[in-house]
Amino acid sequence: MTGLRALARWPKVAGTAGEASSFAWLKEQLDQIGLKAELIAHDAYISIPGPARLVVDGRTVPAITHSMSLSSPEGGLTGLLVDLGEGARKSFAERDVRGRIVLVDGIASPGIALLASQAGAIGVVQISPHHLLHEMCVSPIWGSPSAETRPALPKVVVITVSNEAGQALRDTLKAGMGEVTLHAAVDTGWRKTPLLVADLPCADDPQGPFILLSCHVDTWFHGVMDNGSANIAMLEVVRLCAQKHEEWKRGLRICFWSGHSQGRYSGSAWYADNHWAELDARCAAHVNLDSPGGIGANDLTRTGSAGGLFRIAADAIAAETGQELVGRRKARSADDSFPGIGIPSVFGSLSLQEPSPLKMRNDLGWWWHTEHDLLDKIDPDFLVRDTKVVLRVVQGLLTEERLPVDYAGQVGALVEELAKLGRQLNGRLDIEEVTEEAGSLAGAIADLNSGRLDPATHNHVLMRLSRILVPLDYTKGDRFVHDPALSLSPWPVLDPIRRLTSDSLDEDYRFTAVDAVRARNRLSHSLREASSLLRSASLEASTATAVVREAAGQPGA
């Protein structure tokens, strides 16, 4: 808490002086622990919201605008308001909102900004679920935009008003007065942002595999819970792990990101892009931490883990809290910029509030992304509890002789999903062979988990297996780009096949079938590649055992 009070002195918007002071302080702490820390400055596309307001019938309504929103023109953006309720895709499809300003319930999101832009709207007014206005980034682009992704930036002015103000706007619409004017100033452009990196290699293998431990530093306002508490927890985990350095079987890399809040994960995405080959060759797992230790955050059953790290996370949570992790899929958030490379990840948000009756974006507390995220929102005992959970996971990943990553449950879920789809396809596509291939892979993973391979071979094979399975389950297919910052289905490769099961398909279903066949081919290729990797390793191990037995004159050689 002493460290957290020190870090809480500064607001930490990306690219600002307060953030720079925070990074300098964090580097001092790593230096004191004895790590070699480097502060990097890199280009990032950052968007900082300024003043905003809404004017209706001559009245000014308080509002905020959002990162990556367009700024309004001089004099404001005037248009007719169209109420789309919760902003469902169907609502956008059924209404002509071209040149209009849409009124939508809920906290601002990239999904709504994208739908509004695609529908030709000029503005979005989000209605907060309560009186507080939550800062958000509304770009659907993960990381800094590229020449190819830049057209997906929002083409609308986005503001948020309170729940009370939103209901008043609905009353105005009912009275037949639908014109509003939006005023919003947003400072968007390329900036230099910091990235703090520290390494503590394994003494026995300095160039060998490492575990990536990360969190973001930039915040909204002072951001004491989100994400100062994670910064402090991470320092404590590093300090305690370093005390047992002689027990490590692999190294530790620590990254503190900027560009999370105002750059849509620009820091971690930049690092993934610019260190791709090294991460592919050496990074065994990624542990990320976001917003631990909040008051009232009693629930650790719903944190996320990307398949292979579920068991180590569940064991740590059970040991420290007695709670049972339910197996929630890791969300596409929390600077998880590495699934394309094939790195399994765990956590992000760890401890949660009980679900709120309000329609919040998450269960991190009513103060999340507001000016109220201050020291009084931290429970010191909960921060210690959450840090202990992360410490158990990181220590296990560093010290266990066999890398504690297990894909049995993840591939088992794929087998079940394929079996269900096979029943639903009604002969439109034959997936029996690929289902059998998934079952064969599940058997090969069970064999891997039996411990037949020596630890070094086991760990090497497991990392190569990760490079196949993680992109298959957590990306749309291209390992070298970042998918949009929107939700993805489990095993997105199956989406074209899922569409072929729809009862609403017309005689043009053959177009859908073309996509489904290609998806089946990609899945089949990846499953066969994974099985071949495991079979080859098993065969080599069996051959080596036979040679040893023959040399020793043992029977069964």
C-alpha positions in Angstrom: 0.0 0.0 0.0 3.0 2.3 0.5 4.0 1.7 -3.0 0.5 2.1 -4.3 0.2 5.5 -2.5 3.4 6.6 -4.2 2.1 5.5 -7.6 -1.3 7.1 -7.0 0.2 10.6 -7.1 0.0 10.8 -10.9 -2.8 10.7 -13.5 -1.4 8.4 -16.2 -3.0 9.2 -19.6 -0.9 7.8 -22.3 1.9 10.0 -23.5 1.6 12.6 -20.7 4.0 13.8 -18.1 2.1 12.0 -15.3 2.5 8.7 -17.1 6.2 9.4 -17.7 6.7 10.0 -14.0 4.9 6.7 -13.2 7.2 4.8 -15.6 10.3 6.4 -14.1 9.2 5.4 -10.6 8.5 1.8 -11.8 11.9 1.6 -13.3 13.5 2.6 -10.1 11.6 -0.2 -8.3 12.8 -2.8 -10.8 16.4 -1.4 -10.5 16.2 -1.8 -6.7 15.1 -5.4 -7.1 18.2 -6.0 -9.2 16.7 -6.4 -12.6 18.1 -4.9 -15.8 15.3 -2.6 -16.9 15.1 -0.6 -20.1 12.7 2.2 -20.9 11.8 2.2 -24.6 10.0 5.0 -26.5 8.0 3.9 -29.5 5.4 5.4 -31.9 1.8 4.8 -31.0 -1.5 6.1 -32.3 -3.0 7.7 -29.2 -6.4 9.4 -28.7 -7.1 11.6 -25.7 -10.7 12.9 -25.2 -11.3 16.5 -24.4 -14.4 18.5 -23.4 -17.8 17.4 -24.7 -21.4 18.4 -24.3 -24.8 17.9 -26.0 -27.3 20.7 -26.8 -31.0 20.0 -27.2 -33.7 22.6 -27.5 -31.3 25.3 -26.3 -30.3 23.3 -23.2 -26.8 22.1 -22.5 -26.5 18.5 -21.3 -23.2 17.4 -19.6 -21.4 14.7 -21.5 -18.0 13.1 -22.2 -16.5 12.0 -25.4 -14.3 9.0 -26.0 -10.9 7.9 -27.2 -10.9 7.4 -31.0 -14.2 9.3 -31.5 -14.2 11.9 -34.2 -14.1 15.5 -33.0 -17.2 17.5 -33.9 -16.8 20.3 -36.5 -16.6 23.9 -35.4 -20.0 24.8 -34.1 -20.9 21.3 -33.3 -22.5 18.3 -35.1 -26.2 18.7 -35.6 -28.6 15.9 -36.6 -31.8 14.2 -35.9 -31.8 11.7 -33.1 -32.9 8.0 -33.7 -33.5 5.8 -30.7 -32.0 2.3 -31.3 -32.5 1.0 -27.7 -29.7 -1.4 -26.9 -28.1 -1.0 -30.3 -28.5 -4.5 -31.6 -27.3 -5.3 -35.1 -30.9 -6.0 -36.1 -31.9 -2.5 -34.9 -29.3 -0.9 -37.1 -30.4 -3.0 -40.1 -34.1 -2.1 -39.7 -33.7 1.6 -39.4 -32.3 4.1 -41.9 -29.8 6.1 -39.8 -27.8 7.7 -42.6 -26.9 11.2 -41.6 -28.6 10.7 -38.2 -27.3 10.6 -34.6 -28.2 7.3 -32.9 -29.2 7.0 -29.2 -28.1 3.8 -27.6 -28.2 2.3 -24.1 -25.0 1.3 -22.4 -21.4 2.2 -21.9 -19.6 3.2 -25.1 -18.0 0.4 -27.1 -16.1 -0.3 -30.3 -18.9 -2.6 -31.5 -21.6 0.2 -31.4 -19.2 2.7 -33.0 -18.5 0.3 -35.8 -22.1 -0.5 -36.4 -23.0 3.2 -36.5 -20.1 4.0 -38.9 -21.1 1.1 -41.2 -24.7 2.3 -41.2 -23.9 5.8 -42.2 -24.7 7.5 -38.9 -22.8 10.7 -38.1 -23.0 10.5 -34.3 -23.7 8.2 -31.3 -25.1 9.2 -27.9 -24.6 6.5 -25.4 -26.8 6.4 -22.3 -24.8 5.4 -19.2 -26.5 2.8 -16.9 -26.3 5.3 -14.0 -25.2 8.8 -13.2 -21.5 8.2 -13.8 -19.9 8.6 -17.2 -17.3 5.9 -18.0 -14.3 6.7 -20.1 -13.8 4.3 -23.1 -11.9 3.8 -26.3 -14.3 3.1 -29.2 -11.8 2.0 -31.9 -12.3 -1.6 -33.1 -8.7 -1.7 -34.3 -6.3 -3.7 -32.0 -3.2 -1.7 -31.6 -2.1 1.3 -33.7 -3.9 1.4 -37.1 -2.1 0.2 -40.2 -2.6 1.3 -43.7 -5.0 -1.7 -44.1 -6.9 -1.3 -40.8 -7.1 2.5 -40.7 -10.4 2.6 -42.6 -12.1 0.8 -39.7 -11.5 3.8 -37.4 -14.8 5.3 -36.1 -16.4 7.7 -38.5 -18.8 9.1 -35.9 -18.8 11.5 -33.0 -19.4 9.5 -29.9 -20.5 11.0 -26.5 -22.0 9.6 -23.3 -24.6 11.2 -21.1 -26.1 10.1 -17.8 -29.0 7.7 -17.5 -31.2 10.6 -16.3 -30.2 12.8 -19.3 -30.7 9.9 -21.6 -34.3 9.3 -20.5 -34.9 13.0 -20.9 -33.8 12.7 -24.5 -36.2 9.9 -25.0 -39.0 12.1 -23.6 -37.9 14.9 -26.0 -38.2 12.4 -28.9 -41.7 11.4 -27.9 -42.6 15.1 -27.8 -41.6 15.3 -31.5 -38.4 17.3 -31.0 -35.5 15.2 -32.3 -32.7 17.5 -33.2 -29.5 17.6 -31.1 -26.1 19.1 -31.4 -22.9 17.2 -30.3 -19.8 19.0 -29.3 -16.7 16.9 -28.8 -12.9 17.6 -28.9 -10.6 14.6 -29.2 -6.8 14.9 -29.6 -5.8 11.9 -31.8 -2.5 11.3 -33.5 0.9 9.7 -33.3 2.9 10.1 -30.1 5.9 8.6 -28.5 4.9 6.4 -25.6 7.0 4.5 -23.1 7.4 0.8 -22.6 9.3 -0.6 -19.7 11.0 -4.0 -20.2 13.1 -6.0 -17.7 14.7 -9.4 -18.0 15.8 -12.0 -15.4 17.0 -15.0 -17.4 17.3 -18.5 -16.1 20.9 -18.9 -14.9 21.3 -22.3 -16.5 19.9 -21.2 -19.9 20.1 -17.4 -20.4 18.8 -17.6 -24.0 16.2 -20.2 -23.3 12.4 -20.0 -22.8 10.9 -17.3 -20.7 7.6 -16.4 -19.0 6.1 -13.0 -19.9 4.5 -11.1 -17.0 2.8 -7.9 -18.0 0.3 -5.1 -17.1 -0.5 -1.7 -18.4 0.5 1.6 -16.7 -1.6 4.2 -18.6 -5.0 4.9 -16.9 -8.0 7.1 -16.9 -7.5 9.7 -14.3 -5.4 8.4 -11.4 -6.5 4.8 -12.0 -5.5 3.4 -8.6 -7.3 0.1 -9.1 -7.1 0.1 -12.9 -4.3 -0.3 -13.1 -2.0 1.0 -10.3 -2.8 -2.0 -8.1 -1.7 -4.4 -10.8 1.6 -2.4 -11.2 2.3 -2.8 -7.5 1.2 -6.5 -7.4 3.5 -7.2 -10.3 6.5 -5.6 -8.6 5.8 -7.8 -5.5 5.6 -11.0 -7.6 8.9 -10.1 -9.3 10.6 -9.4 -6.0 9.5 -12.6 -4.4 10.2 -14.8 -7.5 13.7 -13.3 -7.8 14.5 -14.5 -4.2 14.2 -18.1 -5.6 16.0 -17.5 -8.8 18.3 -20.5 -8.3 15.1 -22.7 -8.6 14.1 -21.4 -12.0 13.9 -23.6 -15.0 13.1 -20.7 -17.4 13.5 -17.0 -17.4 11.2 -14.1 -16.6 10.4 -11.1 -18.8 8.5 -8.2 -17.4 6.7 -5.6 -19.5 4.8 -2.5 -18.4 2.7 -1.2 -21.3 1.4 2.2 -22.3 -1.4 2.7 -24.9 -3.9 0.3 -23.2 -6.5 2.9 -22.4 -6.0 5.6 -25.0 -4.4 3.4 -27.8 -6.4 0.2 -27.8 -3.4 -2.0 -26.6 -1.0 -0.1 -28.8 2.0 -0.9 -26.5 1.6 -4.6 -26.3 0.7 -4.8 -30.0 3.8 -2.9 -30.9 5.9 -5.3 -28.8 4.3 -8.3 -30.4 5.0 -7.0 -33.9 8.5 -5.9 -33.3 9.7 -8.9 -31.2 7.7 -11.5 -33.1 10.5 -13.9 -33.9 11.9 -13.9 -30.4 8.5 -14.3 -28.8 7.7 -17.2 -31.2 11.0 -18.9 -30.3 11.2 -18.3 -26.6 8.0 -17.2 -24.9 6.3 -20.1 -23.1 3.3 -18.3 -21.5 1.9 -14.9 -20.8 0.5 -13.8 -17.4 -1.3 -10.5 -17.4 -2.8 -8.6 -14.5 -5.5 -6.0 -14.5 -7.4 -4.3 -11.6 -6.7 -6.6 -8.6 -7.6 -5.9 -5.0 -10.8 -3.9 -5.5 -13.1 -3.4 -2.5 -15.9 -6.0 -2.7 -14.1 -8.1 -5.2 -14.9 -11.4 -3.6 -15.3 -13.6 -6.8 -12.3 -15.3 -8.3 -14.3 -18.0 -10.1 -14.8 -16.1 -13.3 -11.3 -15.0 -14.3 -10.1 -16.0 -17.8 -7.5 -18.5 -18.9 -6.6 -19.5 -22.5 -7.1 -23.3 -22.4 -3.6 -24.6 -21.6 -3.2 -22.5 -18.4 -6.6 -23.3 -16.9 -5.3 -26.0 -14.5 -2.4 -24.0 -13.0 -4.8 -21.0 -12.6 -7.5 -23.1 -11.0 -5.1 -24.7 -8.6 -3.7 -21.4 -7.5 -7.1 -19.9 -6.9 -8.3 -22.9 -5.0 -5.1 -22.9 -2.8 -5.4 -19.2 -1.9 -9.2 -18.8 -1.7 -10.9 -22.2 -1.7 -12.9 -21.0 -4.8 -13.3 -23.1 -7.9 -12.5 -21.6 -11.3 -15.4 -22.3 -13.6 -13.5 -22.3 -16.8 -14.5 -19.0 -18.3 -12.9 -18.4 -21.7 -10.3 -15.6 -21.6 -11.8 -12.5 -23.1 -10.3 -10.6 -26.0 -8.9 -7.8 -23.9 -6.3 -7.0 -21.3 -3.3 -6.5 -23.6 -3.5 -10.1 -24.9 -1.7 -9.2 -28.1 0.0 -12.6 -28.4 -2.5 -15.3 -29.5 -1.4 -15.0 -33.1 2.1 -15.9 -32.1 0.6 -18.9 -30.2 1.3 -17.9 -26.6 -1.2 -19.2 -24.0 -2.3 -16.5 -21.5 -4.0 -16.2 -18.2 -5.9 -13.7 -16.1 -6.3 -10.1 -17.1 -9.0 -9.1 -14.6 -8.7 -11.6 -11.7 -11.1 -10.7 -8.9 -14.6 -9.5 -9.6 -17.6 -7.9 -7.9 -20.9 -9.8 -7.7 -22.8 -9.2 -10.9 -24.5 -5.8 -10.9 -28.2 -5.2 -11.8 -26.9 -2.4 -13.9 -25.7 -3.2 -17.4 -22.0 -2.6 -16.9 -19.2 -3.7 -19.2 -17.7 -5.8 -16.5 -17.9 -6.5 -12.8 -14.9 -4.4 -11.7 -16.9 -1.8 -9.7 -19.1 1.2 -10.3 -16.0 3.5 -10.2 -14.2 1.7 -13.1 -12.9 4.2 -15.7 -14.1 7.2 -13.7 -12.5 9.9 -11.6 -13.6 7.9 -8.5 -10.9 5.1 -9.0 -8.9 6.2 -6.0 -7.1 4.6 -3.0 -10.3 4.1 -1.1 -11.4 1.5 -3.8 -8.5 -0.9 -2.8 -8.9 -3.5 -0.1 -5.4 -4.3 1.1 -6.2 -7.8 2.1 -7.8 -8.5 -1.3 -4.7 -7.1 -3.0 -2.5 -9.4 -1.0 -4.8 -12.3 -1.9 -4.8 -11.6 -5.6 -1.0 -11.1 -5.6 -0.6 -14.5 -3.9 -2.6 -16.1 -6.7 -0.5 -14.6 -9.4 2.7 -15.4 -7.5 1.7 -19.1 -7.4 1.1 -19.2 -11.1 4.3 -17.4 -12.0 6.4 -19.4 -9.7 4.9 -22.6 -11.1 5.6 -21.5 -14.6 9.2 -20.6 -13.7 10.2 -23.5 -11.5 8.3 -26.7 -12.6 10.6 -29.0 -14.5 7.8 -29.8 -17.0 6.0 -26.7 -18.3 2.6 -26.7 -16.6 0.6 -26.2 -19.8 -2.1 -28.7 -20.6 -4.3 -28.7 -23.8 -6.3 -31.8 -22.9 -9.4 -29.8 -21.8 -9.2 -27.4 -24.7 -9.0 -30.1 -27.4 -11.6 -32.1 -25.6 -14.0 -29.2 -25.9 -13.2 -29.0 -29.7 -14.0 -32.7 -30.1 -17.4 -32.1 -28.4 -18.1 -29.0 -30.5 -17.3 -30.9 -33.7 -19.6 -33.8 -32.7 -22.4 -31.3 -32.0 -21.9 -29.6 -35.4 -21.9 -33.0 -37.1 -25.4 -33.7 -35.8 -26.6 -30.2 -36.9 -25.2 -30.1 -40.4 -27.9 -32.5 -41.8 -25.6 -33.7 -44.6 -24.5 -30.3 -45.8 -20.9 -30.9 -45.0 -19.0 -34.1 -44.0 -16.8 -33.4 -41.0 -16.5 -37.0 -39.7 -12.8 -37.2 -40.7 -11.8 -33.9 -39.1 -13.7 -35.0 -35.9 -11.7 -38.2 -35.9 -8.5 -36.1 -36.3 -9.5 -34.0 -33.3 -10.0 -37.2 -31.3 -6.7 -38.6 -32.4 -5.0 -35.3 -31.2 -6.8 -35.6 -27.9 -5.3 -39.1 -27.5 -1.8 -37.9 -28.5 -2.0 -35.1 -25.8 -3.0 -37.6 -23.2 0.1 -39.6 -24.2 2.2 -36.4 -23.9 0.8 -35.8 -20.4 1.8 -39.3 -19.3 5.4 -38.1 -18.9 7.0 -40.4 -21.5 9.2 -37.6 -22.9 12.2 -36.2 -21.1 11.5 -32.8 -19.6 13.5 -30.8 -22.2 11.8 -32.5 -25.2 8.4 -32.3 -23.5 8.7 -28.5 -23.0 10.0 -28.0 -26.6 7.1 -30.0 -28.0 4.6 -28.2 -25.8 5.7 -24.8 -27.0 5.5 -25.9 -30.7 2.0 -27.3 -30.0 1.0 -24.0 -28.5 2.0 -22.3 -31.8 -0.6 -24.5 -33.5 -3.5 -24.6 -31.1 -3.6 -21.1 -29.6 -4.0 -19.3 -33.0 -6.5 -21.9 -34.0 -8.7 -21.2 -30.9 -8.0 -17.5 -30.4 -7.6 -15.9 -33.9 -9.3 -15.8 -37.3 -6.2 -17.4 -38.8 -3.4 -14.9 -39.6 -0.7 -15.2 -37.1 1.0 -12.0 -38.1 -1.9 -9.5 -37.7 -4.1 -8.6 -34.8 -7.8 -9.4 -35.1 -10.2 -6.5 -34.3 -10.8 -5.7 -30.7 -14.2 -7.4 -30.7 -15.4 -10.7 -29.3 -14.5 -13.9 -31.1 -16.2 -17.3 -30.9 -14.3 -20.2 -29.5 -12.4 -21.8 -32.3 -13.2 -19.1 -34.8 -12.1 -21.4 -37.6 -15.4 -23.2 -37.1 -17.6 -20.1 -37.8 -18.2 -20.8 -41.5 -19.2 -24.4 -40.5 -21.5 -23.0 -37.8 -23.2 -20.8 -40.3 -23.9 -23.8 -42.5 -26.1 -25.3 -39.7 -28.5 -22.4 -39.8 -32.1 -23.3 -40.5 -32.6 -20.0 -42.3 -30.2 -20.8 -45.2 -31.9 -20.4 -48.6 -31.0 -22.0 -51.9 -27.8 -19.9 -51.9 -26.4 -22.0 -49.1 -23.8 -23.3 -51.5 -21.9 -20.0 -51.2 -21.7 -20.6 -47.4 -20.6 -24.2 -48.1 -17.6 -22.9 -50.0 -16.4 -21.1 -46.8 -17.2 -24.1 -44.7 -15.1 -26.5 -46.8 -12.1 -24.1 -46.6 -12.5 -23.8 -42.9 -12.6 -27.6 -42.6 -9.4 -27.8 -44.6 -7.6 -25.4 -42.4 -8.8 -27.1 -39.2 -7.8 -30.5 -40.6 -4.4 -29.3 -41.6 -3.7 -27.8 -38.2 -4.9 -30.9 -36.3 -2.8 -33.2 -38.5 0.2 -30.9 -38.0 -0.2 -31.1 -34.2 -0.7 -34.8 -34.2 2.3 -35.3 -36.4 4.4 -33.2 -34.0 3.4 -35.3 -31.0 3.7 -38.7 -32.8 7.2 -37.8 -34.0 8.3 -36.9 -30.5 6.8 -40.0 -29.1 8.4 -42.2 -31.7 11.8 -40.6 -31.1 11.4 -41.2 -27.4 10.5 -44.9 -27.9 13.4 -45.4 -30.3 15.8 -43.8 -27.8 14.4 -46.1 -25.0 14.9 -49.2 -27.2 18.5 -48.2 -28.0 19.3 -47.8 -24.3 17.7 -51.2 -23.5 19.6 -52.9 -26.3 22.8 -51.4 -25.1 22.1 -52.6 -21.6 21.1 -56.1 -22.9 17.6 -55.7 -21.5 14.7 -57.7 -22.9 12.1 -55.9 -24.9 14.6 -53.8 -26.8 
